[in-house]
Amino acid sequence: MSDYIFTQLRFVRANTLRDVVDINNKMSEIIPVGFNNNIKWNLGHIYFIQERFAFHFAKETLWLPEPFTELFRPGTKPGSDGQIEVELSEIIQLLEGQIDRIESTFKNRLKEKTEESYTTSKGLHLSTIEEFLSFCLYHEGMHYEKIKLLKKLITS
């Protein structure tokens, strides 16, 4: 039953990607009034955090293209023009393959303790691979809701 986490990760990711299939690179960079980021930043941030939480704490190799850390780590935001030097299509391609890599790496390791634990900004303590992956569901869900709101604002 523990493997259900991979089903959940795929479900959440499929919904996230489905909602941006009709968004082009230019649209993804629009920052509506009152917001400090855009759809492209949210997608890149989802990828960055999931990569870090899945692979970094388990001491596995991360797939992070060169500018991703500077562009998408917590506390970052796009410039006032909204432009981000990575194409939306590249971010989407990385998001599409990420869950398969996570499952193939961790399928039999979910209960494994990580060398380093982590406490989220909201106080949740994470110390196993499964706990990190479970938190990714919450994190992506938060940003998915932001993406839906941003999409509604830029397409209405």
N, C-alpha and C positions, 0 to 999 in steps of 0.2 A: 504493500500500500504506500510505502514511502516514495515510490517512484511517481506517485501522483503529482508531485511537485513539478515534474517535467511537463505533464499535461497542462497544469496551471500556467506555467511559464509560456508554453506555446499558445494557449488560449489568449492570454493577456497580450502577447506580442502580435498575434494575428489581428486582434482588434485595433491595436495601435496602428499597425501598418495599413489596415483596411481604411482607416479614416484619413489617411494622407495620400492615398493612391491618386487622387485628382488634384493634388497640390503640386505646382511646379516650383522650381528653384527660386524664382523671383517672388512668388507669393509667400514662400516659406520664410522669407527675410523681412516681411512687413511686421513692424512693431506697432500695434494699435496704441492710441493715446491712453496713458495711464498704466501702461505695461513696461517692463524693462527687458523683455526678451521676446523671442518669436518661436514659430513652430520648429524651424531648423535647430535652434539652440536646444529646445526641449528634447528633440530626438537625439541629438548628439550627446546630451547630458544623460539620457536614459542609457545609451550605449556605454558611455564612459563609466558610470556608476556600476552597472551590471558587470562590466568587464573587471572592474576593480574588486567588487565584492565577491564575484565568482572565482577569479583567478589569483589576484594578488594575495589575499589572505591565506589561500591554500598553497602558496608558493609555486604556482604554475605560470606559464608564459602568457603574458597579456598580448592581445592584438590591438595595439593602439597606434594608429598612424601618427606621425610626427606632431602635428599641431593640436591633436585632440586634448591633451592635458591642459594646455594653455587656454584653449577655447571653451572647454566643457566641464572642467572641474567645478565643484561647489564654490559659489561666490563670484563666478564669472558671468559676463553678459556680453551680448554683441555691442558693437559701437552704435552710436545714435542713428546711423544710416541702416542698421540691421544686417549689413553684409557680413558674411562669415566665409573665410577663404576655402572652405570645403564644400563641394557640390552636394546638394540634397541626395542625388542618386547614389553617391558613395556611402553616405550615412545609412540610407535604406538598405543597400547591399550588405553592409556590415551587420545591421540589425537582423536581416533575414537569415544570416548564417550563425548568429551568436548562440541561439538555443541548442542547435545541433552540437556545437562544440562543447557547450556546457554539459549536455547529457553524455556525450561520449567520454568526456574527461571524468565526470563525477558519478556516473551511474551506480557504481558499487562503493561509493565513498561518502554518502550523505551524512552518516553519523560521525564521520571523522572530525576530531577536534582540530582547529587551526592553531598554528604556532602562536599566532597573535590574535587576541580577541579585539572586539571593537564595540564601543558604546555609541549609539546613534545620538543625534542632537536632541531627540525626544526621550533619551534615557533607556532605550532598549539595548540589552547586552547580547552580543552575538559571538558565539564561540565554536560553532560547528558549521560545516559546509551547508547543511540543510537550513540552518538558521539564517545564514547569509542569503541563500537563494530565496527563502520565504520572505525576507525583508524586501528583496528586489520586487516582489509582486506588489507590495504596498507602494514602494517608490515609483514604479512604472505607472501604477494606477493613478497616483497623484498627478503625474505629468501628463498622462493620457487625458485627464479631465481638463487640464490647462490647454492642451492641444485642441481639444474639441471647442473650448471657449474661444481661443484665438482664431480657429477656422471659421467659426460662426461670425465673428467680428469682421474678418477680412473678406468674407464672401457675401455679406449682406449689404 
